[in-house]
């Protein structure tokens, strides 16, 4: 084993490169996602730029990190390469948002904790810095539903369709199909919005209905559909799906491509355009507020589906396959670690029988 460098010998740049190699190994062992590594690499590259690559790592103090955070807060937001980000009140606040700053500090804190373990630094300066606080997410934004709530939500579009409907309430079959998909197999909202009619098929091996979805990192997968959900989608396509819009400007290539995309889309709006993520978010919020009296998001419905699958005894590898997770560590958050589950597991073990 190589002898650790003296605290004053290693520079900010060399320490960062060595730490990133450690993170790369964690990705290979499925202890860290590749997306997280990419984000941390960007954050640590900025850390090197702000502190100076040739600066001795052990000379970095808490005040230096405070100054770096202040400079970073005023730097342009990398997510918006064209135009400016817009706040909820319509303003255009400068610099990075709180989540970006919080993640940057988490990456730097990880670097210094590792460096302290390696004796590259005598004192970890991050312990003297108040970490940036990201706003607390809205209540219910990522909390899954109970089983009875999921069943009630699934039946909500049919219950609403029995009364007088507004224009945005006419696609009850579509809404029920979307809600069923969310609470049964938990697709991401981007996967659902990106699905096409041609993505529906019978699986070649099992003969059961599946929906081909395009996941994160260009990782496609087949999403199993229950028979009632598959039949409901077929009814929606045959009876309710609006036709694509008629072209308004002859010869407009952009409009023609958009109309062609709408014609192939699985889920569309009242006017026939492909549904956007924001459309689905509003629809979910509308039904959950009316029928459950609480706020929920497409992600919380995805959380519901995966949690119910995990607690029904489906093994973690299968849940990860359905969810499209690259790492089992990501899926593990849906596993039931309650004492009641442990008691039940022991009680049903063959070794517990007399």
C-alpha contacts under 8 A as a table, 3 or more apart, distances in Angstrom:
res1	aa1	res2	aa2	distance
4	X	118	X	6.46
4	X	119	X	6.97
4	X	120	X	7.27
5	X	9	X	6.22
5	X	10	X	6.63
5	X	119	X	7.67
5	X	120	X	6.34
6	X	9	X	5.26
6	X	10	X	7.19
6	X	119	X	7.36
6	X	120	X	6.17
7	X	10	X	6.52
7	X	57	X	7.45
7	X	58	X	5.59
7	X	119	X	6.26
7	X	120	X	4.12
7	X	121	X	4.85
7	X	122	X	6.63
8	X	11	X	7.83
8	X	56	X	5.83
8	X	57	X	7.00
8	X	58	X	5.62
8	X	59	X	7.34
8	X	120	X	7.37
8	X	121	X	7.60
9	X	56	X	6.67
10	X	14	X	6.29
10	X	15	X	6.29
10	X	56	X	5.89
10	X	57	X	6.21
10	X	58	X	7.89
10	X	120	X	6.90
11	X	14	X	5.29
11	X	15	X	6.06
11	X	53	X	6.56
11	X	54	X	5.36
11	X	55	X	5.42
11	X	56	X	4.25
11	X	57	X	5.09
12	X	15	X	5.33
12	X	16	X	6.08
12	X	48	X	6.26
12	X	51	X	7.58
12	X	52	X	7.05
12	X	53	X	5.15
12	X	54	X	6.22
12	X	55	X	5.66
12	X	56	X	5.86
12	X	57	X	4.77
13	X	16	X	5.20
13	X	17	X	6.27
13	X	48	X	5.97
13	X	52	X	7.79
13	X	53	X	4.45
13	X	54	X	6.49
13	X	55	X	7.95
14	X	17	X	5.18
14	X	18	X	6.23
14	X	53	X	7.84
15	X	18	X	5.17
15	X	19	X	6.08
15	X	57	X	7.35
15	X	115	X	7.57
16	X	19	X	5.05
16	X	20	X	6.11
16	X	44	X	6.92
16	X	48	X	7.66
16	X	111	X	7.09
17	X	20	X	5.16
17	X	21	X	6.40
18	X	21	X	5.16
18	X	22	X	6.62
19	X	22	X	5.06
19	X	23	X	6.45
19	X	111	X	6.46
19	X	114	X	7.53
20	X	23	X	4.94
20	X	24	X	6.16
20	X	41	X	7.08
21	X	24	X	5.01
21	X	25	X	6.43
22	X	25	X	5.25
22	X	26	X	6.49
23	X	26	X	4.95
23	X	27	X	6.40
23	X	32	X	7.45
23	X	37	X	6.78
24	X	27	X	5.10
24	X	28	X	6.47
24	X	37	X	7.21
25	X	28	X	5.04
25	X	29	X	6.36
26	X	29	X	5.05
26	X	30	X	6.22
26	X	31	X	5.00
26	X	32	X	5.53
27	X	30	X	4.97
27	X	31	X	5.66
27	X	32	X	4.65
27	X	33	X	5.74
27	X	34	X	6.08
27	X	37	X	7.58
28	X	31	X	7.56
29	X	32	X	7.71
30	X	33	X	6.75
30	X	327	X	5.56
30	X	328	X	7.40
30	X	329	X	7.26
31	X	327	X	7.52
31	X	329	X	6.73
32	X	36	X	6.81
32	X	37	X	7.17
32	X	327	X	7.69
33	X	36	X	5.28
33	X	37	X	6.45
33	X	326	X	7.29
33	X	327	X	6.69
34	X	37	X	5.04
34	X	38	X	6.25
35	X	38	X	5.09
35	X	39	X	6.35
36	X	39	X	5.11
36	X	40	X	6.10
37	X	40	X	5.06
37	X	41	X	5.99
38	X	41	X	5.14
38	X	42	X	6.44
39	X	42	X	5.28
39	X	43	X	6.30
40	X	43	X	4.95
40	X	44	X	5.97
40	X	103	X	7.96
40	X	104	X	7.31
40	X	107	X	5.69
41	X	44	X	5.18
41	X	45	X	6.02
42	X	45	X	5.11
42	X	46	X	6.41
43	X	46	X	5.21
43	X	47	X	6.29
43	X	103	X	7.93
43	X	104	X	5.26
43	X	107	X	6.73
43	X	108	X	7.86
44	X	47	X	4.67
44	X	48	X	6.23
44	X	104	X	7.51
44	X	107	X	6.73
44	X	108	X	6.67
45	X	48	X	5.18
45	X	49	X	6.35
46	X	49	X	4.94
46	X	50	X	6.02
47	X	50	X	5.19
47	X	51	X	6.01
47	X	68	X	7.77
47	X	108	X	7.35
48	X	51	X	5.37
48	X	52	X	5.39
48	X	53	X	5.12
49	X	52	X	5.27
49	X	53	X	6.51
50	X	68	X	6.09
51	X	55	X	6.91
51	X	60	X	7.98
51	X	64	X	7.52
51	X	68	X	7.25
52	X	55	X	5.43
55	X	59	X	7.32
55	X	60	X	7.83
56	X	59	X	5.41
56	X	60	X	7.18
57	X	60	X	5.64
57	X	120	X	7.44
57	X	121	X	6.81
58	X	120	X	6.73
58	X	121	X	4.62
58	X	122	X	6.77
58	X	123	X	7.72
60	X	64	X	6.22
60	X	65	X	7.61
60	X	125	X	7.13
61	X	64	X	5.30
61	X	65	X	6.73
61	X	125	X	5.34
62	X	65	X	5.19
62	X	66	X	6.28
62	X	125	X	4.83
62	X	126	X	6.23
62	X	128	X	5.92
62	X	129	X	5.90
63	X	66	X	4.96
63	X	67	X	6.23
64	X	67	X	5.19
64	X	68	X	6.18
65	X	68	X	4.89
65	X	69	X	6.08
65	X	126	X	7.63
65	X	129	X	7.49
66	X	69	X	5.15
66	X	70	X	6.28
66	X	129	X	6.94
67	X	70	X	5.08
67	X	71	X	6.23
68	X	71	X	5.13
68	X	72	X	6.01
69	X	72	X	4.98
69	X	73	X	6.03
69	X	101	X	7.35
70	X	73	X	5.15
70	X	74	X	6.68
71	X	74	X	5.36
71	X	75	X	6.42
72	X	75	X	4.99
72	X	95	X	7.29
72	X	96	X	6.91
72	X	101	X	7.56
73	X	95	X	5.09
73	X	96	X	4.98
73	X	97	X	7.36
73	X	101	X	6.96
74	X	94	X	6.30
74	X	95	X	4.13
74	X	96	X	6.54
75	X	94	X	7.59
75	X	95	X	4.66
75	X	96	X	6.33
76	X	94	X	6.89
76	X	95	X	4.82
76	X	96	X	6.43
77	X	80	X	5.95
77	X	81	X	7.99
77	X	85	X	7.87
77	X	94	X	7.89
77	X	95	X	5.59
77	X	96	X	5.01
77	X	97	X	7.59
78	X	81	X	6.37
80	X	83	X	6.42
80	X	84	X	6.08
80	X	85	X	6.27
81	X	84	X	7.86
84	X	92	X	6.42
85	X	92	X	5.86
85	X	93	X	7.34
86	X	89	X	7.94
86	X	90	X	5.75
86	X	91	X	5.75
86	X	92	X	4.84
86	X	93	X	7.23
87	X	90	X	5.26
87	X	91	X	5.33
87	X	92	X	5.96
87	X	93	X	6.89
88	X	91	X	7.37
96	X	100	X	6.11
96	X	101	X	6.58
97	X	100	X	5.41
97	X	101	X	6.41
98	X	101	X	5.12
98	X	102	X	5.99
98	X	132	X	6.86
98	X	133	X	6.67
98	X	134	X	5.03
98	X	135	X	7.22
99	X	102	X	5.05
99	X	103	X	6.19
99	X	133	X	7.85
99	X	134	X	5.20
99	X	135	X	7.78
100	X	103	X	5.28
100	X	104	X	6.21
101	X	104	X	5.07
101	X	105	X	6.24
101	X	132	X	6.37
102	X	105	X	5.28
102	X	106	X	6.23
102	X	131	X	6.94
102	X	132	X	5.08
102	X	133	X	6.34
102	X	134	X	6.27
103	X	106	X	4.94
103	X	107	X	6.27
104	X	107	X	5.23
104	X	108	X	6.37
105	X	108	X	5.04
105	X	109	X	5.91
105	X	131	X	6.81
105	X	132	X	7.36
106	X	109	X	5.03
106	X	110	X	6.15
107	X	110	X	5.19
107	X	111	X	6.40
108	X	111	X	5.02
108	X	112	X	6.40
109	X	112	X	5.24
109	X	113	X	6.13
109	X	126	X	5.88
110	X	113	X	5.18
110	X	114	X	6.18
111	X	114	X	5.28
111	X	115	X	6.11
112	X	115	X	4.76
112	X	116	X	5.97
112	X	121	X	7.69
112	X	124	X	5.85
112	X	125	X	7.64
112	X	126	X	7.26
113	X	116	X	5.12
113	X	117	X	6.39
113	X	124	X	6.63
114	X	117	X	5.16
114	X	118	X	6.33
115	X	118	X	4.98
115	X	119	X	6.08
115	X	120	X	5.02
115	X	121	X	5.94
116	X	119	X	4.87
116	X	120	X	5.86
116	X	121	X	5.18
116	X	122	X	6.51
116	X	123	X	6.86
116	X	124	X	6.28
117	X	120	X	7.64
118	X	121	X	7.79
119	X	122	X	6.32
121	X	124	X	6.71
124	X	127	X	6.20
125	X	128	X	5.72
125	X	129	X	7.12
126	X	129	X	5.13
127	X	130	X	7.76
137	X	141	X	6.59
138	X	141	X	5.50
139	X	142	X	7.84
139	X	143	X	7.87
139	X	295	X	7.26
140	X	143	X	4.93
140	X	144	X	7.69
140	X	294	X	7.27
140	X	295	X	5.51
140	X	296	X	5.34
140	X	297	X	7.66
140	X	300	X	7.48
141	X	295	X	6.80
141	X	296	X	5.32
141	X	297	X	5.52
141	X	299	X	7.54
141	X	300	X	6.22
142	X	296	X	7.28
142	X	297	X	6.96
142	X	299	X	6.19
142	X	300	X	4.49
142	X	303	X	7.31
143	X	296	X	7.50
143	X	300	X	5.31
143	X	303	X	7.24
143	X	304	X	7.89
144	X	300	X	4.85
144	X	301	X	6.09
144	X	302	X	7.80
144	X	303	X	5.33
144	X	304	X	4.41
144	X	307	X	7.79
145	X	149	X	5.76
145	X	150	X	5.93
145	X	300	X	7.33
145	X	301	X	6.98
145	X	304	X	5.53
146	X	149	X	5.13
146	X	150	X	6.21
146	X	304	X	7.53
147	X	150	X	5.08
147	X	151	X	6.28
147	X	308	X	7.66
148	X	151	X	5.15
148	X	152	X	6.19
149	X	152	X	5.03
149	X	153	X	6.04
149	X	292	X	6.84
150	X	153	X	5.10
150	X	154	X	6.09
150	X	183	X	6.53
150	X	304	X	7.76
151	X	154	X	5.13
151	X	155	X	6.49
152	X	155	X	5.32
152	X	156	X	6.19
152	X	291	X	7.39
152	X	292	X	7.80
153	X	156	X	4.99
153	X	157	X	7.96
153	X	179	X	7.32
153	X	287	X	7.06
153	X	288	X	6.78
153	X	291	X	6.77
153	X	292	X	7.33
154	X	157	X	7.34
154	X	176	X	6.15
154	X	179	X	5.70
154	X	180	X	5.72
154	X	183	X	7.79
155	X	158	X	5.70
155	X	159	X	6.44
155	X	176	X	7.02
156	X	159	X	5.07
156	X	160	X	6.14
156	X	176	X	7.44
156	X	287	X	6.85
156	X	291	X	6.76
157	X	160	X	5.08
157	X	161	X	6.05
157	X	172	X	5.08
157	X	173	X	7.29
157	X	175	X	6.23
157	X	176	X	5.52
157	X	287	X	7.80
158	X	161	X	5.13
158	X	162	X	6.80
158	X	172	X	6.34
158	X	173	X	7.63
158	X	176	X	7.26
159	X	162	X	5.78
159	X	163	X	7.87
160	X	163	X	5.87
160	X	165	X	7.73
160	X	172	X	7.88
161	X	164	X	7.14
161	X	165	X	6.60
161	X	169	X	7.51
161	X	170	X	7.50
161	X	172	X	6.23
165	X	168	X	7.77
165	X	169	X	5.34
165	X	170	X	6.20
166	X	169	X	5.16
166	X	170	X	6.66
167	X	170	X	5.68
167	X	270	X	7.36
168	X	171	X	7.23
168	X	270	X	6.67
169	X	172	X	6.43
170	X	270	X	7.72
171	X	174	X	5.25
171	X	175	X	6.22
171	X	240	X	6.62
171	X	241	X	7.69
171	X	270	X	7.35
172	X	175	X	5.01
172	X	176	X	6.02
173	X	176	X	5.16
173	X	177	X	6.08
173	X	232	X	6.81
173	X	233	X	7.48
173	X	235	X	7.40
173	X	236	X	5.33
173	X	240	X	7.22
174	X	177	X	5.13
174	X	178	X	6.22
174	X	233	X	7.17
174	X	236	X	5.81
174	X	240	X	7.76
174	X	241	X	7.74
174	X	267	X	7.06
175	X	178	X	5.17
175	X	179	X	6.18
175	X	283	X	7.77
176	X	179	X	5.13
176	X	180	X	5.97
176	X	232	X	8.00
177	X	180	X	5.08
177	X	181	X	6.16
177	X	229	X	6.26
177	X	232	X	6.17
177	X	233	X	5.88
178	X	181	X	5.14
178	X	182	X	6.28
179	X	182	X	5.12
179	X	183	X	6.28
179	X	284	X	7.73
180	X	183	X	5.42
180	X	184	X	5.79
180	X	229	X	6.54
181	X	184	X	5.30
181	X	185	X	5.73
181	X	186	X	6.41
181	X	187	X	7.04
181	X	225	X	7.70
181	X	229	X	7.27
182	X	185	X	5.91
182	X	186	X	4.43
182	X	187	X	5.96
182	X	298	X	7.08
182	X	301	X	5.55
182	X	302	X	5.51
182	X	305	X	6.76
183	X	186	X	5.78
183	X	301	X	5.45
183	X	302	X	6.25
183	X	304	X	6.07
183	X	305	X	4.57
184	X	305	X	5.23
185	X	223	X	7.14
185	X	224	X	7.28
185	X	225	X	7.60
185	X	302	X	7.34
185	X	305	X	5.62
185	X	306	X	7.03
185	X	322	X	6.80
185	X	323	X	7.53
186	X	301	X	6.71
186	X	302	X	3.91
186	X	303	X	6.98
186	X	304	X	7.57
186	X	305	X	5.17
186	X	306	X	6.37
186	X	322	X	7.87
186	X	323	X	6.61
187	X	191	X	6.21
187	X	192	X	6.37
187	X	223	X	7.88
187	X	302	X	6.28
187	X	323	X	6.76
188	X	191	X	5.16
188	X	192	X	6.38
188	X	215	X	7.86
188	X	298	X	7.50
188	X	299	X	6.98
188	X	302	X	6.90
189	X	192	X	5.11
189	X	193	X	6.16
189	X	277	X	6.04
189	X	280	X	7.45
189	X	298	X	6.29
189	X	299	X	7.45
190	X	193	X	5.19
190	X	194	X	6.01
190	X	277	X	6.28
191	X	194	X	5.15
191	X	195	X	6.22
191	X	213	X	5.54
191	X	214	X	5.70
191	X	215	X	6.08
192	X	195	X	5.38
192	X	213	X	7.23
192	X	267	X	7.98
193	X	266	X	7.86
193	X	267	X	6.76
193	X	274	X	7.20
193	X	275	X	5.74
193	X	276	X	6.05
193	X	277	X	6.42
194	X	213	X	7.48
194	X	214	X	7.34
194	X	265	X	7.32
195	X	199	X	6.47
195	X	211	X	7.91
195	X	212	X	7.30
195	X	213	X	5.99
195	X	214	X	7.63
195	X	265	X	6.31
195	X	266	X	5.70
195	X	267	X	7.57
196	X	199	X	5.28
196	X	200	X	7.63
196	X	264	X	5.48
196	X	265	X	4.29
196	X	266	X	4.43
196	X	267	X	7.72
197	X	200	X	5.91
197	X	264	X	5.87
197	X	265	X	5.83
197	X	266	X	4.53
198	X	201	X	7.50
198	X	264	X	7.37
199	X	211	X	5.53
199	X	212	X	4.94
199	X	213	X	7.34
200	X	209	X	7.21
200	X	210	X	6.05
200	X	211	X	4.79
200	X	212	X	6.60
201	X	209	X	5.75
201	X	210	X	5.77
201	X	211	X	6.68
202	X	206	X	7.83
202	X	207	X	5.15
202	X	208	X	5.15
202	X	209	X	4.41
202	X	210	X	6.02
203	X	206	X	5.53
203	X	207	X	4.82
203	X	208	X	5.42
203	X	209	X	6.08
203	X	210	X	6.19
204	X	207	X	5.80
208	X	224	X	7.60
208	X	225	X	7.67
209	X	224	X	6.39
209	X	225	X	5.53
209	X	226	X	7.35
209	X	227	X	7.25
209	X	230	X	6.56
210	X	222	X	5.82
210	X	223	X	5.28
210	X	224	X	4.50
210	X	225	X	5.25
211	X	222	X	5.54
211	X	223	X	4.99
211	X	224	X	6.54
211	X	225	X	6.98
212	X	220	X	7.07
212	X	221	X	5.80
212	X	222	X	4.41
212	X	223	X	6.05
213	X	220	X	5.69
213	X	221	X	5.69
213	X	222	X	6.27
213	X	223	X	6.92
214	X	218	X	6.31
214	X	219	X	6.15
214	X	220	X	4.36
214	X	221	X	6.68
215	X	218	X	5.71
215	X	219	X	4.91
215	X	220	X	5.25
215	X	221	X	7.16
215	X	324	X	6.68
216	X	219	X	5.87
216	X	324	X	7.93
219	X	324	X	7.68
221	X	324	X	7.15
223	X	322	X	6.34
224	X	322	X	7.78
225	X	229	X	6.24
225	X	230	X	5.94
226	X	229	X	5.30
226	X	230	X	6.18
227	X	230	X	5.13
227	X	231	X	6.14
228	X	231	X	5.16
228	X	232	X	6.09
229	X	232	X	4.99
229	X	233	X	6.24
230	X	233	X	5.22
230	X	234	X	6.35
231	X	234	X	5.07
231	X	235	X	6.25
232	X	235	X	5.05
232	X	236	X	6.22
233	X	236	X	5.02
233	X	237	X	6.23
234	X	237	X	5.13
234	X	238	X	6.11
235	X	238	X	5.10
235	X	239	X	5.71
235	X	240	X	7.43
236	X	239	X	5.40
236	X	240	X	4.95
236	X	241	X	5.83
237	X	240	X	6.07
237	X	241	X	5.09
238	X	241	X	6.91
241	X	267	X	7.90
241	X	268	X	7.26
241	X	272	X	7.70
242	X	268	X	7.34
242	X	269	X	7.58
242	X	270	X	6.31
242	X	271	X	6.71
242	X	272	X	5.11
243	X	263	X	7.29
243	X	271	X	7.81
243	X	272	X	5.52
244	X	259	X	6.30
244	X	262	X	5.87
244	X	263	X	5.36
244	X	271	X	7.24
244	X	272	X	4.49
244	X	273	X	6.42
245	X	259	X	6.54
245	X	271	X	6.59
245	X	272	X	5.81
245	X	273	X	7.17
246	X	259	X	7.76
247	X	250	X	6.78
247	X	255	X	6.99
247	X	256	X	7.01
247	X	259	X	7.49
249	X	252	X	5.70
249	X	255	X	7.64
251	X	256	X	7.97
252	X	255	X	5.44
252	X	256	X	6.31
253	X	256	X	5.05
253	X	257	X	6.23
254	X	257	X	5.26
254	X	258	X	6.24
255	X	258	X	5.00
255	X	259	X	6.09
256	X	259	X	5.12
256	X	260	X	6.11
257	X	260	X	5.02
257	X	261	X	6.12
258	X	261	X	5.02
258	X	262	X	6.21
259	X	262	X	4.96
259	X	263	X	6.15
259	X	273	X	7.48
260	X	263	X	5.04
260	X	264	X	6.54
261	X	264	X	5.34
261	X	265	X	6.22
261	X	274	X	7.32
262	X	265	X	5.08
262	X	268	X	7.14
262	X	272	X	6.57
262	X	273	X	5.02
262	X	274	X	4.95
263	X	272	X	7.85
265	X	268	X	6.57
265	X	274	X	5.67
266	X	274	X	7.69
267	X	274	X	6.19
267	X	275	X	5.98
268	X	271	X	7.68
268	X	272	X	5.26
268	X	273	X	5.15
268	X	274	X	4.35
268	X	275	X	4.81
269	X	272	X	5.05
269	X	273	X	5.34
269	X	274	X	6.33
269	X	275	X	5.64
270	X	273	X	7.61
275	X	279	X	6.09
275	X	280	X	7.06
276	X	279	X	5.22
276	X	280	X	6.67
277	X	280	X	5.26
277	X	281	X	6.23
278	X	281	X	4.96
278	X	282	X	6.21
279	X	282	X	5.33
279	X	283	X	6.28
280	X	283	X	5.01
280	X	284	X	6.15
280	X	298	X	7.54
281	X	284	X	5.24
281	X	285	X	6.17
281	X	297	X	6.17
281	X	298	X	6.20
282	X	285	X	5.10
282	X	286	X	6.04
283	X	286	X	5.12
283	X	287	X	6.43
284	X	287	X	5.38
284	X	288	X	6.10
284	X	296	X	6.97
284	X	297	X	6.27
284	X	298	X	6.63
285	X	288	X	5.23
285	X	289	X	5.90
285	X	295	X	6.03
285	X	296	X	5.91
285	X	297	X	6.41
286	X	289	X	5.41
286	X	290	X	6.24
287	X	290	X	5.20
287	X	291	X	5.86
287	X	292	X	7.62
288	X	291	X	5.38
288	X	292	X	4.97
288	X	293	X	6.36
288	X	294	X	5.96
288	X	295	X	5.97
288	X	296	X	6.22
289	X	292	X	5.68
289	X	293	X	4.59
289	X	294	X	5.03
289	X	295	X	5.73
289	X	296	X	7.97
290	X	293	X	5.78
296	X	300	X	6.01
296	X	301	X	7.35
297	X	300	X	5.15
297	X	301	X	6.49
298	X	301	X	5.09
298	X	302	X	6.26
299	X	302	X	4.90
299	X	303	X	6.10
300	X	303	X	4.80
300	X	304	X	6.11
301	X	304	X	4.82
301	X	305	X	6.34
302	X	305	X	5.22
302	X	306	X	6.35
303	X	306	X	5.36
303	X	307	X	5.97
303	X	334	X	7.47
304	X	307	X	5.23
304	X	308	X	6.09
305	X	308	X	5.29
305	X	309	X	6.22
306	X	309	X	5.08
306	X	310	X	6.09
306	X	319	X	6.66
306	X	323	X	7.20
306	X	334	X	6.37
307	X	310	X	5.07
307	X	311	X	6.04
307	X	334	X	4.84
307	X	335	X	6.60
307	X	336	X	7.72
308	X	311	X	5.16
308	X	312	X	5.97
309	X	312	X	5.10
309	X	313	X	6.86
309	X	314	X	5.76
309	X	319	X	6.88
310	X	313	X	5.57
310	X	314	X	5.21
310	X	315	X	6.84
310	X	316	X	6.86
310	X	319	X	6.71
310	X	334	X	6.38
310	X	335	X	5.43
310	X	336	X	7.05
311	X	314	X	7.18
311	X	335	X	6.52
311	X	336	X	5.82
314	X	318	X	6.68
314	X	319	X	6.64
315	X	318	X	5.57
315	X	319	X	6.46
316	X	319	X	5.03
316	X	320	X	6.06
316	X	328	X	7.13
316	X	331	X	6.86
316	X	332	X	7.09
316	X	335	X	7.70
317	X	320	X	5.05
317	X	321	X	6.25
317	X	328	X	6.86
318	X	321	X	4.98
318	X	322	X	6.30
319	X	322	X	5.16
319	X	323	X	6.05
319	X	331	X	7.11
320	X	323	X	5.00
320	X	324	X	5.87
320	X	325	X	5.10
320	X	326	X	7.55
320	X	327	X	7.58
320	X	328	X	6.31
320	X	331	X	5.66
321	X	324	X	5.20
321	X	325	X	6.55
322	X	325	X	7.99
323	X	331	X	7.90
325	X	328	X	6.91
325	X	330	X	6.64
325	X	331	X	6.73
326	X	330	X	7.83
327	X	330	X	5.52
327	X	331	X	7.05
328	X	331	X	5.03
328	X	332	X	6.13
329	X	332	X	5.13
329	X	333	X	7.43
330	X	333	X	6.28
331	X	334	X	5.88
331	X	335	X	7.49
332	X	335	X	5.35
336	X	341	X	6.71
337	X	341	X	6.73
337	X	342	X	7.30
338	X	341	X	5.47
338	X	342	X	6.64
339	X	342	X	4.98
339	X	343	X	6.15
340	X	343	X	5.09
340	X	344	X	6.17
341	X	344	X	5.09
341	X	345	X	6.10
342	X	345	X	5.07
342	X	346	X	6.34
343	X	346	X	5.30
343	X	347	X	6.13
344	X	347	X	5.00
344	X	348	X	6.18
345	X	348	X	5.39
345	X	349	X	6.26
346	X	349	X	5.18
346	X	352	X	6.86
347	X	352	X	6.22
348	X	352	X	7.06
349	X	352	X	5.42
349	X	353	X	7.37
350	X	353	X	5.59
